[in-house]
């Protein structure tokens, strides 16, 4: 199996696990983009958003009312008609009497994501540097839409999560509440946050991260293969020693009988 295929499978598994086992104590985003990057530039993007936020930020023509029906086929059509490489539209859910939907997209080149109309507020760059790779994403103004009356109270958050494939050497994440540098979460995840009101106003976000050029998955696979080879060598040695010991014991046992 080729490594990119394994990496893609791992990314999809991580997306499914995160969707099924989200941390109830962590921030709940009204709109969230998760980007799973690979060292070859390919990426999987997952957008989890309330229908109301999707309308407000992207101007799509969807019914954002709390009593409306979420048509997954219509959501897919809207994304695809905007030039987005849709792979799957997940089951919808409700939170705080608002309807949410999840859309997964895949691309062989992260830099092409801005051609997707619903992601065109961002520019993407992935460049080689002396220490590895530098990823840069600038999120600009949204495409304003009118979702109608929504029970927002001003505390709603927007999140941009970056899942990186290798060890992170630099990032510019800052915590929304304190302005201090944010820590790298488990799984090499970086999160940039913004108030929904600021995102609607077009306040820009500059996302920068530098990483090694060798995938953690690639290194792990080689370590795993090495461990298997080492274990096989130990087993082979033990078998050889056991057989040799058995032969020596049999020879010592047969020797006296031959002299009688």
PEQUI-V362222 format. One record per residue. N is the residue number from 1. RES is the residue in one letter. PHI is phi as a letter, one per 40 degrees, with the letter a starting at -180 (999 if undefined). Layout:
BEGIN
N|RES|PHI / N|RES|PHI
END
This chain:
BEGIN
1|X|999 / 2|X|c / 3|X|d / 4|X|d / 5|X|c / 6|X|c / 7|X|c / 8|X|c / 9|X|c / 10|X|c / 11|X|c / 12|X|c / 13|X|c / 14|X|c / 15|X|c / 16|X|c / 17|X|c / 18|X|c / 19|X|c / 20|X|c / 21|X|b / 22|X|c / 23|X|c / 24|X|c / 25|X|c / 26|X|c / 27|X|c / 28|X|b / 29|X|c / 30|X|c / 31|X|a / 32|X|a / 33|X|b / 34|X|b / 35|X|b / 36|X|c / 37|X|c / 38|X|b / 39|X|c / 40|X|c / 41|X|g / 42|X|c / 43|X|a / 44|X|b / 45|X|b / 46|X|b / 47|X|b / 48|X|b / 49|X|a / 50|X|c / 51|X|c / 52|X|c / 53|X|c / 54|X|c / 55|X|c / 56|X|c / 57|X|c / 58|X|b / 59|X|g / 60|X|c / 61|X|c / 62|X|b / 63|X|c / 64|X|c / 65|X|c / 66|X|c / 67|X|c / 68|X|c / 69|X|b / 70|X|c / 71|X|c / 72|X|c / 73|X|c / 74|X|c / 75|X|c / 76|X|c / 77|X|c / 78|X|c / 79|X|c / 80|X|c / 81|X|c / 82|X|c / 83|X|g / 84|X|c / 85|X|c / 86|X|c / 87|X|b / 88|X|a / 89|X|b / 90|X|c / 91|X|c / 92|X|c / 93|X|a / 94|X|b / 95|X|a / 96|X|f / 97|X|g / 98|X|b / 99|X|c / 100|X|b / 101|X|a / 102|X|b / 103|X|b / 104|X|b / 105|X|b / 106|X|b / 107|X|a / 108|X|c / 109|X|a / 110|X|d / 111|X|c / 112|X|c / 113|X|c / 114|X|c / 115|X|c / 116|X|c / 117|X|d / 118|X|c / 119|X|b / 120|X|c / 121|X|c / 122|X|b / 123|X|b / 124|X|b / 125|X|a / 126|X|b / 127|X|b / 128|X|c / 129|X|b / 130|X|d / 131|X|c / 132|X|i / 133|X|b / 134|X|b / 135|X|b / 136|X|b / 137|X|b / 138|X|b / 139|X|b / 140|X|b / 141|X|c / 142|X|c / 143|X|c / 144|X|c / 145|X|b / 146|X|b / 147|X|c / 148|X|g / 149|X|c / 150|X|b / 151|X|c / 152|X|c / 153|X|b / 154|X|g / 155|X|c / 156|X|c / 157|X|b / 158|X|b / 159|X|b / 160|X|b / 161|X|b / 162|X|b / 163|X|c / 164|X|c / 165|X|c / 166|X|a / 167|X|c / 168|X|c / 169|X|b / 170|X|a / 171|X|a / 172|X|b / 173|X|c / 174|X|b / 175|X|c / 176|X|c / 177|X|c / 178|X|b / 179|X|g / 180|X|c / 181|X|c / 182|X|c / 183|X|c / 184|X|c / 185|X|c / 186|X|d / 187|X|g / 188|X|f / 189|X|b / 190|X|b / 191|X|b / 192|X|b / 193|X|b / 194|X|a / 195|X|c / 196|X|d / 197|X|c / 198|X|c / 199|X|c / 200|X|c / 201|X|c / 202|X|g / 203|X|c / 204|X|c / 205|X|b / 206|X|b / 207|X|b / 208|X|b / 209|X|a / 210|X|b / 211|X|a / 212|X|c / 213|X|c / 214|X|b / 215|X|c / 216|X|d / 217|X|c / 218|X|c / 219|X|c / 220|X|c / 221|X|c / 222|X|c / 223|X|c / 224|X|c / 225|X|c / 226|X|c / 227|X|c / 228|X|c / 229|X|c / 230|X|c / 231|X|c / 232|X|c / 233|X|c / 234|X|c / 235|X|c / 236|X|c / 237|X|c / 238|X|c / 239|X|c / 240|X|c / 241|X|c / 242|X|c / 243|X|c / 244|X|c / 245|X|c / 246|X|c / 247|X|c / 248|X|c / 249|X|c / 250|X|c / 251|X|c / 252|X|c / 253|X|c / 254|X|c / 255|X|d / 256|X|d / 257|X|c / 258|X|c / 259|X|c / 260|X|c
END
